[in-house]
Amino acid sequence: MDTPRSLSATALTWGAVSFVNAIPAGIGASAAIRLSCTCRVLVERAPRDEGITLSLSGERASPFLRQVLAKTAGATEERGGLRVVAHIDSQIPPGKGLKSSSAVSTCLAKSVAVALRHPLAEEALARISAEAAVETSTSVTGAFDDALTSVAGGVVVSNVREMRRLRADALPADLRSVLWVPRKEHPSTSDLRALFSGVKEDATEAVRLAIAGRFFEAMRLNTQLVERALGYDYAQLHALGKEGGALASGVSGNGPALAFVVPLAKVPAVVRRLPTEGAEVISAGFIPGPSASHE
């Protein structure tokens, strides 16, 4: 591929909240929220025998992101060596179930692909992130669903095993997310599959509801399963959100963040009711996606 020696680009992706966790049944649903991740890269061509290197804001990058870069180079048909310096600015709290890893990885892949003048489709970017996550044991499923939502916006339902989008929608413009984000982080990746093993059969109905576009019902059922599997006791928080006017609420990803879907006019009432000792409360809009499409 004939490109100048030094190239730069900037990309933007988003955090997301879960309607259905993909671990039990292999199908996940999430909605992009207005917590952004921005990646600025400088890409320099290098001799082939030098390979591919990644420096992240002056520090050594994780094995996950190095694998994302290697896969991005392959997808863009680069055959020589590459030196990549990336600066990532993320508003998404890490380790809380708000899709920080998916947003960062897709943002890196997207910015490098654009710099190399070989932009990739949303599904290709999500696949790069998911394959790298599995290969480096960063995620149980690879989180193809979350990665696709991060780059596509809207609400996306995906089959994570087949790495295929099943449905894409946009939420009404007058809805917002309110996030209750405690300081603790979710269980380690190595523990998650065993923790979810007892709720696999029960997840079928939540998946059916999401595929049918009944996202809030899916969210209510999914959170019961996740809380049972991971030991969260959020009954009081759900009640407080409902008192304030929330339409639905649920654990996002593997938690510990709890997400509420709230009409804009009700956001202050929900925020006032949620406890702030040991936790942060964040209000974020939903990112528009396609009006509606599904197979």
N, C-alpha and C positions, 0 to 999 in steps of 0.2 A: 504494500500500500504506500503510495507516494505522498508523504506529508512533510511539512516543514519540521525542522529538528525540535522546536519548542512550541508547545501549544497550551492554551489555558481555557477553562470553562467553569461555569457555575451551575449547579443544579439545586432543585428544591423538592423535598418530599415532606410527608406529614406523619404525625402520630395517629393513633386510632384507638377506638374502644370496641370491645367485643360484644356481639350479640350471641354467638355460639363459639365455644371453645372447640378446636379441631382435634384435640388429642383423643377423646373417647371414640369418635365415629369416623374420623378422617375427613370431615367436612366442617369448614369454619365460615363464620360471617362476622364482618367488622365494618365500622364506619369511620372514615377519616375525620380528624378534628384539627382545629386551627392551632396546633402546636407544631411548629415547623422545624425542619432540619435543612440546613444549607451547607453545601460542600463546594469549596473552591479548589480547583486542582491546577497544578502546573505539570505538564507532561513533557518529558524530554526523551527523544529517541536515543538509543544506546546500541553498542555492538551486540550482536546476537548472543555471544558467549557471556555477556554480562548478566543476562537474564532480566527478571522483572523485580524492581525494588519499590517499596512504599514507605515513605516517611509521613507520619501523621502529626502535624503541628509540632514538628521537631522531635517527636518521640517515636519509638518503635511501635509499629502497628500490631494488633492482635493477629493470631493465626487465622481467625475468621475473616478479617478484612484483607489479609494478604491473599487468601484463597479467592475472595470476591474479585480482587484485582486480576489474578491469574485467569479466572474464568471470563472476565470482561475482555481481557486481551484476546483470548481465544475466540470469543463471540464476534469481535470486531475484525478478525482475520489479520491481527498483527503477528508478524513472524520474527521480528527483531527483538532486541532488548528494550526495556522501558524503565525510566526513572520517574516516579510519581511523587510529588509533594502535595499533600492534601491538608486543608484546613477545614475542620468541621465545627459548625456552630449549631447546637441542638437545644431547643426549648423543652424537649421531652424528658421527663424524669426517668432515669434508667432503673431497670430492675423492679418496675412497678406494674407491669402488664399493659403498658400504654404503647407498645410496639417500637420502642427506641432502637433496638437492634435492627429490626427490619427497615426502619426509616434511614438509619445511618448507612446500612449496606447498600440499599437501592440508590441512595443519594450518591455514594461513591461510584457505583457502577454507571449510573446515569451521567455524571459529570465527566468521567473518563471517556465514555463512549462518545459524548458530544465533542470533547476536545480532540479525539481522534477522527472526527468527521464521519462517524459511523453510528449515528443514534440508533438505539435499540427500542423495540416495541415494549409496552408495559409488561406483557407476559414474559418476555425474554429477560427483562431486568429482575422480575420476581423469581424466575427460575434460577438465575445466577445466585441470588441471595439464599434461596431455599436449599439448593444443592450444596453450597458452601457451608451453610449452617449444619446440615446433617453430617457432612464430611469432617467437620471440626467439633462435633458434639455440642454445638451451641444451642440447638433446639431439638426437641423430641421429633417433631413432624417436619421441620424445615421452615415452617410458618410461611408457606407460599401464599396463604390467604392474607396474612397481615402485610407481607411484602407487596402484594398486588394492590391492596387498599392504599398503602403508603404512596404509591406512584399514580394510581388511577383516580383517587378521590371517591366521594360518594359512599354507598354501601355496596360491598362486594361479597358474594357467596362463592366459595371455591372448594373444589375437591383437591385436598393437599396431596393425596397419594398419586393422582394422575396429573397434578399441577395444571389444573384446568378451571377457568372461570365458569361458574354455573349461572350466575345472575348478577346484574348490576343495576342499581337504582339510586335515586336522589331522595334525601329526606326533605320534608317541607321546610321552606326557608325560615319559618318563624320558630324553629326548634334550636335549642342549644344543649351542649353537654355541660354538666357540673360534675367535677371530679373530686372525690375525697381520697387523698393520697397520704397514707401513713408513712412514717419514716422507715419502717422495716421493709425488707425486700421479700420477694416470693421464694418458695422452696427451690433448691438447686435442680437443674435440668435432669441430673441422674436419678432423682427421686420421683419425678413426675409420672412416668409411665406406670409405675407400681401403684401410686396413689390414685390414679384414675381408673385402675383396672376394675374396680367394683361398680362403676357407673356406666360402663360402655353400653349396655342394653337400654338403659334409661335415656340415653342421649338421642335415640332415634326420633322421638317426637319433636324435640327442639330443632333438629335438622330439618324435619318435614315442614315445620312452621317457617323456618328461614327461607327454604326453597320456594315456599308459597308466598313469600313477601310479607309475612306476618311477624315482623322483626321484633316488636315489643313483647309479644307473647313468647317468642323464642328466647328473648333476653331473660324474662322472668323465670322460665323453666330452666334455662341453662345455669343461672346463678345458683339455683337450689342444688344442682348436681355438683358444681364447682365448690361451693361452700361445704358440702358434705365430704367431698373427696379431700379437700385441702385443710379442712378444720377451721374455716372462718365462721365467725358468729356475727352476722351483720343484720339480724332481724330488726334491731332497734334503728339502725341507720336507714334501712328500707322504709320503715314506718315514718321516720322524720321526713324523708324525701317526699313520700306520698302526701303527708300533711301539708307540705309546702306547695304541692301541685305537680310533682314529677309524674310523668306518664309511665315510666318504667325505670328500673334500676338493676344493675348486675355487676358482679365481679368482672373486671376487664382482664382478658387473658388468664394468667395464673395468679393475678392479683399482685400485691394486696389492694391495689386501687379499686375503688368502687365508683362506677359511672352512673349518672342519672341523666335521663332524657327529659328535658324541661321546656315548656313553652317560654318564649322570651320574657313575657310579662311576669312569669312566676320565678324567674331566676333569683332575684333578691330574696324572696321568701325561703327558697330551698337553701341558699347559701347561709342565711341567718340561722337556720335550724341545725346545721351540721357542726359537730364539735371540732375545735381546732387544736386541742391539746394533743400533741404528738402527731399531728397531721396537718397537711396543707389542703385548702379548698381552692380549686381552680375552675373558672368558667371559660369555656372555649366553644366557638361556633363549629358547626359541621362544614366540611369542605364539599362544595357541590360536585356531583358526578353526573353521569348520563341520566336523562329523564326517566328511562326505564328500558331495560333490555334483559332478556333471558332466553334460554334454549327450551 
